[in-house]
C-alpha cells in the first residue's frame, strides 16, 4: 500500500489590510509566479492551477520570496529573520544559503547576474542589507532610512543602481557594488509601498499611501514625471510591462490602472467588486499576463480588451481551511476557511468560484454537501443551507447554542450543538433533543435510521435511533480512553469508525469493537472518512499526518507524513483511489492511493 501527492489545489497569497502583497514572476517560465502564505512558499502556473508545488523548509510564517533572474534559485524569508536561498529547479531543493538577516523582511531584489541580493524590512539596528547569494558576505549597505523599509529594487543593467522606499517617506538612491547611499528625497508624504526599475533600466517608479506615483531616471535620481489622474486610495503595488513602456498599479480604491512610461493614464480596471476584500494590494506584469491580487487573496489576470471583466480569477485560501466537502454528482469540491471564505473547486481542473451573499458572521466549523445544498454550521450559532447551483448563501437558521458537528443525507440533516442534538428534514427542524453530555461530533448512517454522537465530557459514543424525524436513545459504546472527536459510518452502513483525543482510531460493528490498536498518530484525531467500498478508513490529525487504514489487516496502512504542516482538518474520498485532505497550511491536496 502506498500513496503519493497527485495535486495541490494551491492557497492564495497572504494579504494584510493596508499593506502591499508582493508576488514575483519566474524570469524563465513566464506563466509561473511565486508568493508566500503561512509557513509556505508557493510556486504555481498562472493558467493551470493544479501545476503547483509548495516549499516547506521555513518553520515560521514566511514574508517574502523572489526568483533569481537566472530562474535556478529562489530567495525566501520568514518572521524569525531566517533567509534561505534554495534550488527551485531540482527535486531535492538544495539550500544554497541559510542565514539570519536584519529582521522581518518585506522585499527582496537580485542583481541581473543572480549573484547579489538586497533585502529590506524591519530591523533594530538597520533596515536593509546587501550580500552575496552563496556566502552571505556583505556587498554594501542600505543606510539613510530612519524607519522600516517597505520596498527595494536593483537595476537589471549595468552600472548597477539600487533604490528603496519606506515608512519614513524617503526614496533613497544607492550606487555600487558595494552599494552606498548617494541621495534621498521626500516627494511622497506617506509610506512608500513600492519601488521598481523598468526592465531596460531607464526609469524607476515609486508609489505610496499618499495616492501618488513618481517616475525617476534609471541612471540618476532625477525626477522625470508623476502619475497623472491618479488613484483615490493608497497605491500598494507597482510593476512594469516587459517592454518598459507601461506601468501597472494596484490600489486600495479597488482599482488597477495602466499608465505610459511618462505617467499618462491609459486604462482603468474597476471590475473587482465593491466590498473591502476587493481592494487591490498586489501587482505583477508577467510576460503577457497582467496580474493583480485582491485583499481576499484572489489572483486576477486582467484583459485590456475587456476591462469590465477579469480574464481569469483564481481563488484560494490564505487562512487555515476548517472543512472540506464533495459533491459526487458534479464532481465539485467545497472548502471553507476561518474568515469564512467559501470556495467551489472543479476537481479536475482546479478552477474556482466563490459563494456570494451574506456569509456566516463567525468562523465555519464544518460543511457538508446534502442534496442540492451546501450545509454549513458556524460559531455564530446558526446553520445555513446554501444553493450549490447558484453558489448563494442561504438564510442563517438559529440553533440556540454553538454547533460543532453536522452530517446529512438527501433531505435529512443532523447537528450536534453545545447542549442538544437537532434534526432537520429539508430546512425545517423536526426534533431538538436536549442532552446532559457535551457533544463534539456527529454521524448519520447511510440508511438514515441511526445517529452516533461523540462526547466531549464522558469519552462515550451515544447512539440514537432516528425514526419519523425524532431521536431516541439506542445504546452507548464505552471503549475509548479519550474524548471521541471524529465519527463516520461506512458507505455500506455496517461499520462506525471513531477517532479520539487520545490519538486512537477504532472501528465498531453495532456495539462490538472489531478493530482496535490503530494508534500511529501522535496527537488528537480531527477527522475520519470511509472509502466508497468500505474497506479503508482515512484519518487526519493535529500531528499533520493523514493515515489510510485497511480494515481487514491491522498491519497494512498508508502513512502520509506532513500532509498538512500544522494539522489536518478534513479528509474525504472522492473515489476509492483518490483521497482529498485540507489543513492549516491553507491548501487542499489530492492523493493517489495504491493498495
N, C-alpha and C positions, 0 to 999 in steps of 0.2 A: 504494500500500500504506500502510495506517495502522493504528494500534492505540490503544485508549482503555481506561481503567480501567472495569471492569464492576462488580466487587465488591471490598470489603475484608473478609476474614474476620479480625475485629479481635483484637489482642492483649489480654491481661488486664492489670489494674493491677499496677504494680510493687509488690512486697512485700519486707519485710525482717523477719526474726525478731526479736521483742522491740520492734518499733516500730509505731506506728499507720500505717495506709494511708488517706489522705484521698481521698475521691471527692466530687464536687459534683453538684448537680442543676440542671437548666435551669428557671428560675422561670416561663418561658412555655410550654415544651413539657414537660409533666410526665413523659413517657416517656424523656427524654434525660438522660444523665449525662456527666460529664467527668472524666478522670483522666490520670495520667502513666505512661509506660512508656518506658524507654530515652531517646532524644532526641525522643520524640514526645509530643504531647498528643492524646488520643483523645476524640472526641465520638461517641456511639452511642445508638441506640434500644435500650431495655431489652428490648423484645419482638420486635424484628426485627433480629437480629444483622448482617444484610447492609446495614442502613441505618446506615452508619458512615463517618466520614472522619477523617483524621489531619492535624494541624498540624505542620509540619516546619521551622519557622524557627529553632528552637534548635540550636546546634552542640554543646552539651554535654548530659549527662543531665539530664532535667527532674525537678523535685522536687515541684511543686505547681501546681494550676490551679483557677480558680474562675470561674463565670459572674457577671457583674454582675446585680443584681436586675432591671434593665431587659430582660435577655436579649439585648442588642445587642452586648455586648463580653465578652471573657474576659481574665483576667489569668493569666499563667503565668511560672514561674521555673525556672532551671536551676542546676547546681552551680558555674557560673562567676560566680554572683551577678547574672546578667543577668535583668531583669524586662521582660516585654513585655505591653502592653495592646493587644488587637487585635480587629478587627471579626469576629465569629463568625457573621454573618448573610450578608453579601455574598460573592460568589465570589472577590473579589480579596484578602480577608483583610488589609485595610489596617492597618498598625501605628499605633496612636494615641500610644503612649508606649514608648520604649526607653531604659531606664536601668539603671545599676549600683546595686544595693541593698546591704544590710548584709553579706551573706554567703549561705550556703546556707539558703534559706527552707523552713520546714516547714509553714506555714499562712498563709492569706490570708483577709481579710474585707473586705467592701464596706459602705458606708453605704447605706441604702434608696433614696437618690436617685441611686445609681450614680456619685457624683462624688468620693468619697474612698475610699482603700484603706489598710488596715493590713496589714503583713507582719511575721512573727516568724521567728526561727530562730537560727542560729549565727553570731555576729559577733565581731569583735575588740574594737571599742570600745563597741558597743551591740547589743542583741538584738532590736530591732524599730524600725519607723518608720511614720509615717502621712503620706500625701501626696495631692495632687490627681491624679485619674486621667489628666488630659490634659497637665498641665505638669510634674508631679513635685514641685511646690512643697510644702514641709512644712506639715502641719496638726496638729502636735503631736508628742509623743514617747512612746515606750514605755520608761519607766525603772523602777527599783525591782527589777530582776532581777539576780542575781549569777551566773547560768549560762544555758545555752541555753534558749530559749523554744520550746515544742513546739506550743502551740495558742493561737489568738486568735479572738475573735468580737465583733461590734458589734450592739447592739440595733437592730432594724429599725423602731422607732418613736421619735419624739422625746419627751423630750430624749434625745439620744444618750448611750450608755454603752458602754465597751469593757472587756472582761475578757481576761486572759491567764494561762497556766499553763505551768510549765516544769520543768526538771531541778533547780531549787533548791527544789522542793516548794511554791513560792509561788503563791497565787491572788491576782492583782493586779486592782485596780479603778481605772478611769480615767473622767474626765468631760470633756466638750468638745462640739464642737471649738472651739479647738485642744485636743486631748486631753492631759490632765495626770494624773499619778498622784495618787490620793486615799488608797488604803488597801491593805493586804495581810493575808493570813492564811496559816497553815501547817497547816490541818486535815489535809491529806494528808501522809503520812510517806514517800512515794516520789514518783517522777516523776508530774506531772500530764499525762496524754496527750490530754485533750480538754476543751474548754470550749465550751458552746453556749447561746445565748439561745433561749427559746421564741419561736415566730413572733409571738405577741402582745406580746412584750417583758416579760411579767410575772415571769418566772423565768429563772434560769440554772442549768445543771447542770455539774458538773465531775467527771471520772473519772480514775483513776490506776492506777499499777502496784502500789499498796497494796491493790488489790481493792475499793476503796471509791468511792462516789459521793456528792457533796453537792449539795444544792439551796439556792440563794440567791435573794434578791429581785432583780427586774429593775430596780427604780428606785433601790435602795440595796443595799449588800453584806451585809445581814443574813442569817444562816444560818436557813433555814426547815425543813430536814429532811435525812435521809440515806437512801440506797437500802437497803432492809431485806431481809435474807435474801439476801445478795449472791453474787457470783461466787467461784469457788475459784482464780482466776488473775487476772493483770493485766487490767484493763479498758482496751482500746486505743482504743475509739471510741464516740461517743455521738451521737444525733440525736433531735430532737423530731418528734412527729406534726404534721401541718399544723394541727390544731385546738388545739395546745398542751396537750393533756390527757394524753398518754402519752410515754414516753421509751424509746428503743431503745438497748441497749448490746451491744457485741461484745467477747468476752473470749478470752484465751489458754487458758481452760479448755475450749475447743472448744464453747462455747455462746453463744447470744444470748438476751437477756431483754427483756421489755416490762414497764415499771413505770407506775404512775399518776403524776400530777404531784406527789404528796406523797411518792413514794418507795416505795410499796407494790408488791410483786411481783405481776404479773398473769399472766404466761405465760413459759415457758422453751422454748427450741428447742435440742435436742441431736442434731440429725439430720444432722450434717456428716461424721461418721466419727470414728475413734479414733486416727489417726496424727497426727504433728506438723503435717502440711500442713493439717489440719482446724482449727487454731487460727483464731479469728475476729479479724481485725485491722482491719476497716473496717465502718462502719455508716452508712446513709443512709435516711431516711424520705422518699421522693419521691412526692408525690401519694398514690395508693392502694397503692404498692409499698413493701414493707418489705425492705430490701436489706442484705445483709452480704457482706463479702469474706473469703474464706479465705486462709490463708498461701500456698496453692498458686496463688492468683490467681483462683480460681473466684468468679464472681458469683452469689450465691444470692438468689432472690426468695422470701421466706417466705410461708407460708399459715397465718394464725392459726386457721383451721378445721381444719387438719391439721398440727400441729407436728411430727409424726414424719417428714414428707417435704417438702422444699422444693418450691414450686410450679414453679419453673424453676431450673435450674443451667446457667449458660453458662461453659464452659471456654475457655481461651485460653493463649497462651504469653506469658511476660514475660521470657524469655531468647531468645537467637538460635535460630532454627529451623535445624536442621542438615540436614534432608532432608524430602522430600515424596513420597508415593506415591498411586496412584489405582487403584481397583477398577472396571473398566468394567461389570461385571455389576450391582453395587449402586449405582453412581454415588456412591460414598463416597470422600472424600479422607482421607489419613492424614498427620499431621505429628508430628515428634519434635524436642525441643529438647535443650539441653545438660544437663538435670537427671538422667536423661532423662524427660520428661513426654510421653506418647504420647496423641494425640487423634484420634478419628474425627469427621469433619465431613460432614454432609449437604450435598452440593454446591449443592443448590437452595435450601435454607432457611437454611443456616449453623448449624443446631442441632448440638450436640456430645455425645459420650460419651467417656469415658476408659477406657484399658486398666487392668485390675486385676491383682493378684498381684505376685509378686517380679519387679521390673524388673531391667534391667542395673544393675550396681553402679558403672558409669562411663558417660561420655557415649556416645551412639549416633552413629556417623558416617554411617550410611546405612540406609534402609529400602526395601523393595520388596514389592509385592503379588505373590505367586506362588501360583497356585491358590487354595485356601481359607485361606491363611496370610499374615500379615504377617511377612516375614523381616527381621530386624534384625541388624546387626553393631556391635560396641562395642569401645571401648578396653580393656574388661575381658578381651579376647582370646576372646570367645565369640560364638556365633551363636544366635539364638532363632527358633523357628517358633511364632508366636502366632496363635491361632484368631481369624479375623475374625467368626465367628458369635457367640461369647460374649465377645469382646474380653478374653481372658485370656492373660497372658504365658506362653510355653512355658518349658521347662527349658533352661538355657543349655548349649550344646554347646561344649567347649573346642576351639580351633583350633590351639593350640600357639604362636602368635605373633599380633601385633596385626593385625587385618584393616583394610583401607582401601577395599575396593570389593566390591559384590555385585550380581549380576544373576540372573534366573531366569525360566523359562517353564514353565508346567504343573507337572511334578514334578521338573524339573532346576534346580538352583541352583549357581552358580559363585562362588567367593570368591577375591579376591586378598588375600594376607596379606604380612607383612613379608618372608618368605623362601620362600614357597610359594604354590601355587595349589591350591585344594581344590574337589572336585566332589561334590555331594550328589545322590542320587536319593531322593526323599522326604525323610526326615530322616537317612538313612544315608550315610556317606562312602563313595564308590566309588573315589576316587583322590585322592591327595595328592602333588603333583609339586613337589619342591624346585627352586628356580631360583637362578641366580647373580646375577641383577639384582634390584633392589628394586621390586616392583610398586607402583603408586599408584592404578590404576583398572582396571575390567574390564567387558567387554560380551559378551553371549551372542547369537548370531544367532537370528532367528525360527525357523529350522528346526532349531535346537539342535545343529548339527553343527560350529560354528566358534566359537571364543572369541578375543577380542582383548584384549590386556593392555598398558596404558601403563606405561612405565618411569620411575622417578624418578631413575635414575642414568645412563642412556645415550641419552636422547632418542629411543628407538625404540618402535615398536609391534610386539609379539611376537604372532603369530597362530598358533593351535593348532587342530588337528582334534579334535573330540570324538566319539568312537565307542565304543559299549558302556561308557559311563561313564568312559572314560580319555582323557587328553590326550596328543597327540603333536605335536611341533613341525612347523609347516607352512611358514611364511615370515616374514620380517621386513620391516617398512616403515621405510625410512630417509629421511624427508622433513621432519622437524621440526627447528627450531633451538632449541627449548626442551623441557623435560621434558613429556611428554604427561600432562595432568591430568584429562581427561574424554573418554569414549568412548561412542558409541551407534550401534547398527545401525539402518538404516531399516526401516520396517514391512514393506517388500517383501523385505528381506534382501539387496538388491543393493548397497547403499552402506554405508560406515562413515564417520561424522563424528568428528573428533578435535579437541580444543582443547588448547592447551599453556600453559606458564607464560610464554611469550614473547608472549602475547595473540593468538595466531594460531589461526584455525579452518580446517581443511581437510576435504575430502570425498574418499574413496577408493572405487574400484571394483576389488576384488581388490588388487593391488599398485600400481595406477595411480592417481595423484592427478588427479582430474578437476575439482576446484575448489580454487583457492588465492587468496591475496590478501585473504582476509577478516581484516583487522587493524584494525577500527574500535573494538574495545575498547581501553582504555588500561592494562589490568592483566591478571593471570592469569585464565584461563578456569576456572571452578569446576564448570560443569555443562553438559551437552549433551542435547537431546531432539529427536526427529523428529515431524513431523505424521503423522497416520494415512495420508495419501495419498503420503507420501514425497517431497513437493515442497518442504517447508520445514524448516529447522533452526533451533531456538531455542537460544541460549546465554546463560549468566549469568556475571557476572564480579565480581571484587573491586572493580571500579570502580563498583559499584552499579547498573549498567545491564543490561537484557535486550535482545538483538538477535534479530530473526527474519529469517533469510536465505532468499532464493529460490534454490534450487539451479540453476535453468536461466537465471538472469540475475544476474551478479555486482553489477550496479548497482542492483538492487531489494532493499530491506530495510526493516524497521520497527525504529526505534531508540527504545526506552523508557528514557529517561534517568532516573536517580534512582528506579528502580523500587523498590529497597530500599536506603536510605542505610546505608552501612557494608559492603555487599556482598551479592551474590545467592548463595544456597547450593543452590537446586534449581529446576528448571523441568520442566514436562511439559505435553503437550496432552491435555485432556480430550475434545476433539473438534477437527476441523480449524480451527474459527474461535474456539476458546477456549484460551487459554494460562494455566496456573497457575504462580505463582512464589512462592518463600519466601526469607527472608533474615535479616540481622542486626537488622532493625528489629522483630523478633518477630511480624511479620504475614504472612499469606498473602493473595495477591491474584489475582483473575481478570481477564484482559484480553480484550476483544473485538477480533478481528483482521479487517481488511477487505483483500482482495487486489485 
